[in-house]
Amino acid sequence: MVLPEHLVTREWYDVAKQRYGEFSPVVPLDRRGRVHRIGFLDADTKTVTPAVAKYISDTVEGRQEIKAAQRFSGWVGPEIYSLAEVDENLELIMEAGIGTLQHLRSRELQTPDDQYAAACSLADLLATLEEDGHGHFDLKPQNILVCSDSDLGHHFKLVDFGRTMPYHRFRWYYLQRQFSIGTLGYLPPEHFDHERYCALASSSAPPHPNSFDMYAFGIIAYYLIKGTLPRKELSLDEDSFSARKKHAEIMRNYTYRAAILSLPMRSVHPKMAELIYQCTAPHPADRPRSFAELRENILN
């Protein structure tokens, strides 16, 4: 539900909160900030429809994320309605979704056609971000917000822009080992072999930085089908140096191609299998060069 910007102010939020009540987010935020959401109560169904969210942060990381969210407001990320300094906190009032892709997958997206349609919609969104010269660099179901509109039906917005940056800046940061990206389980093999990545980046045909998001997109496509990652070891809850080292050892000898063969192919859209196969190629040069190319050649 998208509300007119001039109607959504901090005062409006406070009044609406008193009337409808505040409730917790589907996914709690980390140390960067905290969020409260309010919604409209349907008297007949006794259900609450999320209307807006209030993101509050007093940390440097949280403020950086809010700055990035402003750039992508409405076209890649949720619509931002107001931003203000309140009691030494930065408060952002923005569009609220009905959940994340993780929760939509558990309730809906049970048919191959629905899963394929979701993949197409997400590819379009990522192509838009790519055309702007930016990568998200932390794609996962929890960072894909599901919004609902009477005209559009379900559609996606990206959240958590804490790692988002221009491609040219990413290449420099990553080669200098000054940047930690992504979430375990969604990172490509070259992430765990820095020397190999540097050699590839310095070659005559370096991989495009979007190969990181492309790989994560392939894993999300697998997740749309199965609802899980293909191996328990790839779903590490702890994100630490030792966890990443363990993950690197797994990834050196692991390929999603074996996982594709284990899928129940009668219940998988044929283009989804091809998407996973290409996007999770072990070598970045073998992945689609852009989301626009992926959309045209595979998801057409």
BELBELSUL-V694604 format. One record per pair of residues at least 12 apart in sequence whose C-alpha atoms are under 10 Angstrom apart, sorted by the first residue. I is the first residue (numbers start at 1). J is the second residue. D is the distance in whole Angstrom. If there is no record, write none. Layout:
i: {I I}
j: {J J}
d: {D D}
This chain:
i: {1 1 1 1 1 1 1 1 1 1 1 1 1 2 2 2 2 2 2 2 2 2 2 2 2 2 3 3 3 3 3 3 4 5 5 5 5 5 5 6 6 7 7 8 8 8 8 8 8 8 9 9 9 9 9 9 9 10 10 10 10 10 10 10 10 10 13 13 13 13 13 13 13 14 16 16 16 16 16 17 17 17 17 17 18 19 19 19 19 20 20 20 20 20 21 21 21 21 21 21 22 22 22 22 22 22 22 23 23 23 23 23 23 23 23 24 24 24 24 25 25 25 25 25 25 25 25 26 26 26 26 26 26 27 27 27 27 27 27 29 29 30 31 31 31 31 31 32 32 32 32 32 32 32 32 32 32 32 32 32 33 33 33 33 33 33 33 33 33 33 33 33 33 33 34 34 34 34 34 34 34 35 35 35 35 35 35 35 35 36 36 36 36 36 36 36 37 37 37 37 37 37 37 37 37 37 37 38 38 38 38 38 38 39 39 39 39 40 48 49 49 49 49 50 50 50 50 50 50 50 51 51 51 51 51 52 52 52 52 52 52 52 52 52 53 53 53 53 53 53 53 53 53 54 54 54 54 54 54 54 54 54 54 55 55 55 55 55 55 55 56 56 56 56 56 56 56 56 56 57 57 57 57 57 57 58 58 58 58 58 58 58 59 59 61 62 62 62 62 63 63 63 63 63 64 64 64 65 65 65 65 65 65 66 66 66 66 66 66 66 66 67 67 68 68 68 68 68 68 68 69 69 69 69 69 69 69 69 70 70 70 71 72 72 72 72 72 73 73 73 73 74 74 74 75 75 75 75 75 76 76 76 76 76 76 76 76 77 77 77 77 77 77 77 77 77 77 77 77 78 78 78 78 78 78 78 78 78 78 78 79 79 79 79 79 80 80 80 80 80 81 81 81 82 95 96 96 96 96 97 97 97 97 97 97 97 97 97 98 98 98 98 98 99 99 99 99 99 99 100 100 100 100 100 100 100 100 100 100 100 100 101 101 101 101 101 101 101 101 101 101 101 101 101 101 102 102 102 102 102 102 102 102 102 102 102 102 103 103 103 103 103 104 104 104 104 104 105 105 105 105 105 105 105 106 106 109 109 109 110 110 110 110 110 111 111 111 111 111 112 112 112 112 112 112 112 112 112 113 113 113 113 114 114 114 115 115 115 115 115 115 115 115 116 116 116 116 116 116 116 116 116 117 118 118 118 118 118 119 119 119 119 119 119 119 119 119 120 120 120 120 120 120 120 121 121 121 121 121 122 122 122 122 122 122 122 122 122 123 123 123 123 123 123 123 123 124 124 124 124 124 124 125 125 125 125 125 126 126 126 126 126 126 126 126 126 126 127 127 127 127 127 127 128 128 129 129 129 130 130 130 130 130 130 130 131 131 131 132 132 133 133 133 133 133 134 134 134 134 134 134 134 134 134 135 135 135 135 135 135 135 135 135 135 135 135 135 135 136 136 136 136 136 136 136 136 136 136 136 136 136 136 136 137 137 137 137 137 137 137 137 137 137 137 137 137 137 137 137 137 137 137 137 138 138 138 138 138 138 138 138 138 138 138 138 138 138 138 139 139 139 139 139 139 139 139 139 139 139 139 139 139 139 139 139 140 140 140 140 140 140 140 140 140 140 140 140 141 141 141 141 141 141 141 141 142 142 142 143 143 143 143 143 144 144 144 144 144 145 145 145 145 146 162 162 163 163 163 163 164 166 167 167 167 168 168 169 170 170 171 171 171 171 172 174 174 174 174 174 175 175 175 175 175 175 175 176 176 177 181 182 182 182 183 183 183 183 183 183 184 184 184 184 184 184 184 184 184 184 184 184 185 185 185 185 185 185 185 185 185 185 185 185 185 185 186 186 186 186 186 186 186 186 186 186 186 186 186 187 187 187 187 187 187 187 187 187 187 187 187 188 188 188 188 188 188 188 188 188 188 188 188 188 188 188 188 189 189 189 189 189 189 189 189 189 189 189 189 189 189 189 189 190 190 190 190 190 190 190 190 191 191 191 192 192 192 192 192 192 192 193 193 193 197 200 200 200 205 206 206 207 207 207 207 207 207 208 208 208 208 208 208 209 209 210 210 210 210 210 210 211 211 211 211 211 211 211 211 211 211 211 211 212 212 212 212 213 213 213 214 214 214 214 214 214 214 214 214 214 214 214 215 215 215 215 215 215 215 215 215 216 216 216 217 217 217 217 217 218 218 218 218 218 218 218 218 218 218 218 218 219 219 219 219 219 219 220 221 221 221 221 221 222 222 222 222 222 222 222 222 222 222 222 224 225 225 225 225 225 225 225 226 226 226 229 229 230 230 230 230 230 230 231 231 231 233 233 233 234 234 234 234 235 251 252 253 254 255 255 255 255 256 256 256 256 256 256 256 257 257 257 257 257 257 257 258 259 259 260 260 260 260 260 261 261 270 271 271 271 272 272 274 274 275 275 275 275 275 275 275 278 278 279}
j: {39 49 50 51 52 95 96 97 98 147 148 149 150 51 52 74 78 79 81 94 95 96 97 147 148 149 51 52 79 81 94 95 81 79 80 81 82 94 95 81 82 81 82 52 80 81 82 93 94 95 81 82 83 84 92 93 94 54 81 82 83 84 86 91 92 93 37 38 51 52 53 54 93 38 38 39 40 51 52 36 37 38 39 40 38 38 39 40 41 38 39 40 41 48 37 38 39 40 41 48 36 37 38 39 50 53 54 35 36 37 38 39 48 50 53 36 37 38 53 37 38 50 53 96 97 98 99 97 98 99 100 103 142 99 100 102 103 142 143 55 160 62 57 58 59 61 62 55 56 57 58 59 60 61 62 63 64 65 66 162 55 56 57 58 59 60 61 62 63 65 66 89 90 91 54 55 56 57 58 62 91 53 54 55 56 57 91 92 93 52 53 54 55 56 93 96 50 51 52 53 54 55 93 94 95 96 97 50 51 52 53 54 96 51 52 53 96 52 98 96 97 98 148 95 96 97 98 99 147 148 94 95 96 97 98 78 79 80 81 93 94 95 96 97 78 80 81 92 93 94 95 96 97 80 81 82 83 91 92 93 94 95 96 83 89 90 91 92 93 94 83 84 85 86 89 90 91 92 93 85 88 89 90 91 92 85 86 87 88 89 90 91 89 90 162 90 160 161 162 89 90 91 92 162 161 162 163 159 160 161 162 163 164 80 83 90 91 92 160 161 162 161 162 159 160 161 162 163 164 165 92 94 158 159 160 161 162 164 83 92 94 161 129 157 158 159 161 94 95 157 158 94 95 157 125 128 129 157 158 125 126 128 129 156 157 158 159 94 95 125 129 144 145 156 157 158 159 160 161 94 95 96 97 145 146 147 156 157 158 159 93 94 95 96 157 92 93 94 95 96 93 94 95 94 147 145 146 147 148 144 145 146 147 148 154 155 156 157 145 146 147 148 154 142 144 145 146 147 148 140 141 142 143 144 145 146 147 156 157 158 159 118 140 141 142 143 144 145 146 147 156 157 220 223 224 140 141 142 143 144 145 146 220 223 224 227 228 141 142 145 146 227 141 145 146 154 224 118 141 223 224 225 226 227 224 227 224 225 227 224 225 226 227 267 224 225 267 268 269 224 225 266 267 268 269 270 271 272 267 268 269 272 224 225 269 221 222 223 224 225 268 269 272 221 224 225 268 269 270 271 272 299 299 154 155 156 221 224 217 218 220 221 224 272 275 295 299 221 272 294 295 298 299 300 154 155 156 295 299 144 155 156 157 158 217 220 221 291 214 217 290 291 292 294 295 299 156 291 292 294 295 299 155 156 157 158 291 139 157 158 210 213 214 217 290 291 292 290 291 292 293 294 295 291 292 158 166 291 166 167 210 213 290 291 292 290 291 292 166 167 165 166 167 168 210 164 165 166 167 168 169 170 209 210 161 163 164 165 166 167 168 170 209 210 211 212 213 214 158 159 160 161 162 163 164 165 166 167 181 182 210 212 213 160 161 162 163 164 165 170 180 181 182 183 186 187 209 210 211 212 213 214 216 159 160 161 162 163 164 181 182 183 184 186 187 212 213 216 158 159 160 161 163 182 183 186 187 212 213 214 215 216 217 219 220 158 182 183 184 185 186 213 216 217 219 220 223 158 216 217 219 220 221 223 224 158 159 160 157 158 159 160 161 156 157 158 159 160 157 158 159 160 158 181 182 179 180 181 182 181 209 208 209 210 208 209 209 209 210 198 201 208 209 201 191 194 197 198 209 194 195 197 198 199 201 202 194 198 194 212 212 213 216 216 235 236 237 239 244 233 234 235 236 237 238 239 240 243 244 247 248 216 219 229 230 231 232 233 234 235 236 237 244 247 251 212 213 214 215 216 217 218 219 220 229 234 235 280 211 212 213 214 215 216 219 234 247 248 251 280 211 212 213 214 215 216 219 248 251 252 279 280 281 282 283 284 212 215 247 248 249 250 251 252 253 254 255 280 281 282 283 284 211 212 248 251 252 282 283 284 212 248 251 244 245 247 248 249 251 252 248 251 252 284 283 284 285 285 284 285 283 284 285 286 287 289 284 285 287 288 289 290 284 289 284 287 288 289 290 291 279 280 281 283 284 285 286 287 288 289 290 291 279 280 284 287 279 290 291 276 278 279 280 281 284 287 288 289 290 291 294 276 278 279 280 281 282 284 287 288 276 279 280 275 276 279 280 291 256 272 273 274 275 276 277 278 279 280 281 287 256 275 276 277 279 280 276 272 273 275 276 279 256 259 260 263 268 272 273 275 276 277 280 272 263 264 267 268 269 272 273 263 264 268 256 259 256 258 259 260 262 263 254 256 259 246 247 250 246 247 250 251 247 282 282 282 282 277 280 281 282 276 277 278 279 280 281 282 273 276 277 278 280 281 282 277 276 277 272 273 274 276 277 273 277 298 298 299 300 298 299 298 299 287 288 294 295 297 298 299 294 298 294}
d: {10 8 8 6 8 8 8 8 9 7 6 6 8 7 8 10 9 8 10 9 6 8 10 9 9 8 8 8 9 9 10 8 8 9 8 5 8 9 10 8 9 9 10 9 9 6 7 8 9 10 7 6 9 10 10 8 10 9 9 7 9 8 10 9 9 7 10 8 10 8 9 8 8 10 7 8 9 10 10 10 9 6 8 10 10 10 10 9 10 7 6 6 7 9 9 6 7 9 9 10 6 6 5 8 10 9 10 9 6 6 6 8 10 9 10 6 6 9 10 6 10 10 9 10 10 10 9 10 9 6 8 9 10 8 8 10 10 8 10 9 9 10 9 10 8 9 8 10 9 6 8 6 8 6 4 8 9 8 10 9 7 6 4 7 7 10 8 6 9 10 10 10 9 10 8 6 5 7 10 9 10 7 5 4 6 9 9 9 9 9 6 5 7 8 9 10 7 7 6 4 6 9 9 9 9 7 10 6 6 6 6 8 9 5 7 9 9 10 10 9 9 7 10 9 6 6 6 9 10 10 9 7 6 8 9 10 9 9 9 7 6 5 5 8 10 9 10 8 6 5 6 5 9 10 10 9 10 7 6 4 6 9 9 10 10 8 6 5 6 8 10 10 10 9 6 6 5 6 9 10 9 6 5 7 9 10 10 10 7 5 6 9 8 9 7 9 10 10 8 9 7 10 10 10 9 7 10 9 7 6 5 8 9 10 9 9 9 7 9 8 9 9 10 10 9 6 8 9 8 9 10 10 9 8 8 6 9 10 9 10 10 10 9 10 9 9 9 9 9 9 10 10 9 8 9 8 9 8 9 7 8 7 7 8 6 6 9 10 9 10 10 9 8 9 5 5 6 9 9 7 5 7 8 8 10 9 9 6 7 7 9 6 5 8 9 7 6 4 6 10 6 5 7 7 9 8 9 7 9 10 6 5 4 7 10 10 9 9 8 6 6 7 9 9 9 6 6 8 10 10 7 6 7 6 4 5 9 9 9 10 10 9 9 5 6 8 6 6 6 10 8 10 9 10 9 9 5 6 9 8 9 9 10 9 9 8 10 9 8 10 9 10 9 9 7 10 10 10 9 8 6 9 9 7 9 7 7 8 10 9 8 9 10 10 10 9 8 8 9 9 8 9 6 5 5 9 10 9 10 9 7 10 9 10 9 8 10 10 6 7 9 8 8 8 9 9 9 7 9 8 6 8 9 9 8 9 9 8 9 9 8 6 8 8 9 10 8 10 10 10 7 10 6 8 10 7 7 10 10 9 8 7 9 9 9 10 10 10 9 8 10 6 8 8 7 9 10 7 8 10 7 10 9 7 8 8 9 10 10 9 10 9 9 9 9 7 9 7 5 6 9 9 8 9 9 10 10 9 9 9 8 10 8 7 9 9 9 9 8 10 8 6 6 8 9 7 5 4 6 9 9 9 9 8 10 8 6 6 6 6 10 8 8 6 9 8 7 10 8 9 9 7 9 6 4 7 9 10 9 9 9 9 7 10 9 9 6 6 8 9 10 6 6 9 10 9 9 8 10 7 6 10 9 10 8 8 8 7 8 7 4 6 10 8 9 9 8 8 9 9 9 10 10 7 8 7 9 9 7 9 9 6 7 10 8 10 9 8 10 9 7 10 7 8 8 7 9 10 10 10 10 7 10 8 9 9 9 9 9 6 5 6 9 6 6 5 6 9 5 6 7 10 9 9 10 9 8 6 8 9 9 8 6 8 10 8 10 7 10 10 8 9 7 10 9 9 9 9 10 8 9 8 6 10 8 10 10 9 8 10 9 9 9 9 10 9 10 8 10 10 7 7 7 8 9 7 10 8 7 7 10 8 8 8 10 9 10 9 5 6 7 10 10 8 9 9 9 10 7 5 8 9 7 8 9 8 9 10 10 7 8 10 7 6 9 10 10 10 9 10 8 6 9 9 6 7 10 10 8 10 10 8 9 7 9 8 10 9 10 7 10 9 6 7 9 9 9 9 9 6 8 9 10 9 9 9 9 8 8 8 8 8 10 8 8 8 5 8 8 8 8 10 9 10 10 9 9 9 9 8 9 6 6 9 9 8 8 8 10 10 7 8 9 10 9 10 9 8 7 9 8 9 10 9 6 8 9 7 8 7 8 10 10 10 8 10 9 10 9 10 9 6 8 10 9 7 7 9 8 8 9 9 9 5 5 8 9 8 8 10 10 8 8 9 8 7 8 10 9 9 9 10 6 5 8 8 5 6 9 10 8 10 7 10 8 7 9 7 9 8 6 9 9 9 8 9 10 8 8 9 7 10 10 9 9 10 9 7 9 9 10 8 10 10 10 9 8 9 6 9 9 10 10 10 9 9 8 8 10 7 8 9 9 9 9 10 9 9 8 8 7 8 7 10 10 6 8 9 9 8 6 9 8 8 9 10 10 10 10 7 9 7 7 9 10 10 6 7 9 9 8 7 9 10 9 8 10 10 7 8 9 9 9}
